[in-house]
Amino acid sequence: MPAPERIPPRGLTDDGLITLLGKGQLTVLGQVRGASNAVLYCSVAYEGEQAHCVYKPVAGEQPLWDFPDGTLAQREVAAYEVSEVTGWGLVPPTVLRDGPYGQGMCQLWIEAAPQDEGASGLLALVEDEEPAEGWKPVALAEVGEGRTALLVHADDPRLRRLAVLDAVINNGDRKGGHLLPAPDGRLYGIDHGVTFNADDKLRTLLWGWAGEPLPAEAVEVLDRLAAELEPGAALLTRLGELITAAEIEALRARVAGLRSTGLHREPSGEWPAIPWPPV
């Protein structure tokens, strides 16, 4: 399935969007409620161009026991950099910059498709023991009063690409609310602060392909990533500014492991496989 064409504000190229996000004047318009860290909804303007964006200042990050303090913004940018090398464009344009509340992550705001066209068509709870055609099983979920339902996700190439990316970046929090289907048909993943840990932290709702052979396009992407993690490569140089040397070595090992097995990741059993809450 070829990736749908991006439709950036006023026809800006990816480089133009990065310039706009990195150099533009940030104006805070409001706060996104319900997030565990500070998430500010902003406008950004530069040389006549304007867009909406999300700004997450490092000062608003809550400490985590398993991640160094003040590093979540860098991890969000690193996830974007890896996504760009895949060619799948799964993460909205993202930069690290100074803003009204200090350094933080700034990411292009994605206007999600209406609910009847969006994530509701990607995830579901069903009472059947087996998923319907076109769906993949994830796990049984308690739905109250002693009842259970089967959590399923769509057998969608866009989700499958995201499952590969998450295995590469070691995403510890792939929830349903982090999937943003755009009106143009693209699917974006957001909220990548808990990624690139040197220990296995993969926690996701996208386990439907676990143990299955990787599609040919994923194998090609992994080969490209392996080359870009070699000394002197542009991606490796950029990641060296964002995550630690140990985390880069672990990233290399994850890519090598996927290439060696040729299979989608399976839960390790050493870490909760499903995020909670799942949305």
Secondary structure, 3 states (H helix, E strand, C coil): CCCCCCCCHHHCCHHHHHHHHHHCEEEEEEECCCCCCCCEEEEEEECCEEEEEEEEEHHHCCCECCECCCCHHHHHHHHHHHHHHHCCCCCCCEEEEEECCEEEEEEECCCCCCHHHCHHHCEEEECCCCCCCCEEEEEEEEEECCEEEEEEEECCHHHHHHHHHHHHHCCCCECHHHEEECCCCCEEECCCCCCCCCCCCCCECCCCCCCCECCHHHHHHHHHHHHHCCCCCHHHHHHCCCCCHHHHHHHHHHHHHHHHHCECCCCCCCCCCCCCCCC
